[in-house]
């Protein structure tokens, strides 16, 4: 991940797992390496983290709802249905 980032690659994590499970697993796998890589936590390794993706529907159905997980607010969800995204 560090080499890909240094090479200018955009990195994302797309999983069907929900936030609670993803947070636990990724904290175990990448958490201990975050500070050495210059990140506050494991999410810093990625440009985007998408959980509960409902693959393959996520890739095919443009009408699925999208929510932002707010880890700083106990994992609360924010509905992004009408949000504007920058490319």
Residue frames as qw, qx, qy, qz and C-alpha x, y, z in Angstrom:
[[0.000, 0.885, 0.466, 0.000, 0.00, 0.00, 0.00],
 [0.307, -0.794, 0.094, 0.516, 2.78, 2.41, 0.86],
 [0.384, -0.169, 0.595, 0.686, 4.60, 1.77, -2.44],
 [0.213, 0.591, 0.689, 0.362, 1.39, 2.19, -4.43],
 [0.118, -0.929, -0.289, 0.199, 0.64, 5.49, -2.67],
 [0.365, -0.631, 0.300, 0.615, 4.20, 6.75, -3.27],
 [0.339, 0.086, 0.699, 0.623, 3.78, 5.87, -6.95],
 [0.225, 0.120, -0.106, -0.961, 0.77, 8.20, -7.07],
 [0.281, -0.266, -0.864, -0.322, -1.91, 5.51, -7.16],
 [0.516, -0.305, 0.131, -0.789, -5.36, 6.15, -5.73],
 [0.224, 0.012, -0.962, 0.154, -6.34, 3.41, -3.28],
 [0.598, -0.257, 0.034, -0.758, -9.75, 2.33, -2.10],
 [0.083, -0.011, 0.969, -0.232, -11.27, -0.43, -0.01],
 [0.620, -0.040, -0.244, -0.745, -14.62, -1.80, -1.21],
 [0.087, 0.048, -0.973, 0.210, -16.21, -4.48, 0.97],
 [0.506, -0.433, -0.574, -0.476, -19.60, -5.99, 1.64],
 [0.502, -0.329, -0.642, 0.478, -18.74, -6.08, 5.35],
 [0.202, -0.916, -0.275, -0.213, -20.24, -3.44, 7.61],
 [0.104, 0.830, -0.323, 0.444, -18.21, -0.77, 9.42],
 [0.677, -0.618, 0.334, -0.219, -17.89, -2.55, 12.79],
 [0.949, -0.020, 0.254, 0.184, -16.28, -5.65, 11.28],
 [0.625, 0.656, -0.028, 0.422, -14.17, -3.72, 8.76],
 [0.148, -0.872, 0.292, -0.364, -12.87, -1.40, 11.49],
 [0.785, -0.494, 0.367, -0.067, -11.85, -4.34, 13.71],
 [0.913, 0.179, 0.233, 0.281, -10.10, -6.29, 10.95],
 [0.503, 0.727, -0.041, 0.465, -8.33, -3.35, 9.36],
 [0.325, -0.855, 0.301, -0.271, -7.24, -1.99, 12.74],
 [0.869, -0.328, 0.358, 0.094, -5.69, -5.39, 13.47],
 [0.826, 0.335, 0.247, 0.381, -4.00, -5.60, 10.06],
 [0.445, 0.617, 0.064, 0.646, -2.93, -2.01, 9.38],
 [0.387, -0.903, -0.114, -0.149, -3.36, -0.14, 12.65],
 [0.736, -0.535, 0.130, 0.394, 0.09, -1.01, 14.00],
 [0.607, 0.111, 0.344, 0.708, 1.69, 0.33, 10.79],
 [0.147, 0.890, 0.385, 0.194, -0.31, 3.56, 10.46],
 [0.306, -0.913, 0.079, 0.258, 1.96, 5.85, 12.47],
 [0.577, -0.328, 0.505, 0.552, 5.11, 4.63, 10.69],
 [0.398, 0.427, 0.609, 0.536, 3.41, 5.39, 7.36],
 [0.069, 0.010, -0.016, 0.997, 2.43, 8.88, 8.54],
 [0.405, -0.428, -0.547, -0.595, -1.28, 8.18, 9.09],
 [0.414, -0.385, 0.401, -0.721, -3.51, 8.72, 12.12],
 [0.708, -0.031, 0.636, -0.307, -5.16, 5.32, 11.64],
 [0.512, 0.052, 0.795, 0.320, -5.66, 2.58, 9.05],
 [0.449, 0.770, 0.443, -0.094, -8.10, 4.65, 6.97],
 [0.021, -0.856, 0.273, 0.438, -5.20, 6.91, 6.00],
 [0.432, -0.196, 0.772, 0.423, -3.90, 4.17, 3.71],
 [0.307, 0.471, 0.770, 0.301, -6.93, 4.69, 1.45],
 [0.050, -0.083, -0.184, -0.978, -8.48, 7.55, -0.50],
 [0.645, -0.177, -0.118, -0.734, -11.92, 6.01, -0.02],
 [0.057, -0.036, 0.968, -0.242, -13.32, 3.27, 2.20],
 [0.613, -0.070, -0.269, -0.739, -16.66, 1.83, 1.13],
 [0.114, -0.051, 0.944, -0.306, -18.36, -0.62, 3.49],
 [0.458, 0.407, 0.669, -0.422, -21.69, -2.45, 3.21],
 [0.084, 0.369, -0.482, -0.790, -21.32, -2.14, -0.55],
 [0.729, 0.338, 0.467, -0.369, -23.80, -4.83, -1.52],
 [0.147, 0.479, -0.705, -0.501, -21.59, -6.02, -4.38],
 [0.401, 0.106, 0.440, 0.796, -22.31, -6.69, -7.19],
 [0.077, 0.831, 0.545, 0.079, -25.42, -4.45, -7.00],
 [0.290, -0.772, 0.005, 0.566, -23.19, -1.55, -5.90],
 [0.282, -0.303, 0.554, 0.722, -21.49, -1.66, -9.28],
 [0.115, 0.303, 0.805, 0.498, -24.68, -2.09, -11.29],
 [0.138, -0.769, -0.615, -0.102, -27.50, -0.15, -9.59],
 [0.257, 0.341, -0.082, 0.901, -27.09, 3.62, -9.57],
 [0.436, -0.601, -0.205, -0.638, -30.08, 4.02, -7.23],
 [0.720, -0.331, -0.537, 0.290, -28.66, 2.37, -4.11],
 [0.290, -0.946, -0.015, -0.144, -28.42, 4.71, -1.10],
 [0.630, 0.313, -0.391, 0.593, -24.99, 5.87, 0.07],
 [0.531, -0.837, -0.109, -0.069, -24.20, 6.69, 3.69],
 [0.347, 0.620, -0.511, 0.483, -21.04, 8.13, 5.25],
 [0.760, -0.432, -0.434, 0.219, -19.86, 6.44, 8.43],
 [0.056, -0.840, 0.238, -0.485, -18.84, 8.90, 11.13],
 [0.732, -0.057, -0.584, 0.346, -16.32, 6.99, 13.31],
 [0.169, 0.200, -0.407, 0.875, -15.86, 10.05, 15.50],
 [0.533, -0.180, 0.128, -0.817, -19.59, 9.89, 16.30],
 [0.565, -0.119, 0.763, -0.292, -19.72, 6.23, 17.37],
 [0.229, 0.034, 0.885, 0.403, -20.07, 5.00, 13.79],
 [0.402, 0.600, 0.451, -0.524, -23.24, 6.96, 13.04],
 [0.463, 0.317, 0.644, 0.520, -24.43, 7.09, 9.45],
 [0.144, 0.567, 0.020, -0.811, -24.94, 10.24, 7.39],
 [0.636, 0.541, 0.550, 0.032, -27.25, 9.94, 4.37],
 [0.218, -0.423, 0.391, 0.787, -25.47, 11.21, 1.24],
 [0.480, 0.527, 0.693, 0.104, -28.42, 10.81, -1.11],
 [0.284, 0.925, 0.234, 0.097, -28.41, 14.50, -2.08],
 [0.481, -0.700, 0.238, 0.471, -24.72, 15.19, -1.48],
 [0.555, 0.805, -0.204, -0.052, -22.47, 16.65, -4.15],
 [0.853, -0.284, 0.273, 0.343, -19.26, 14.71, -4.83],
 [0.162, 0.853, -0.387, -0.311, -16.09, 16.13, -6.32],
 [0.945, 0.312, -0.083, 0.059, -14.36, 13.98, -8.91]]
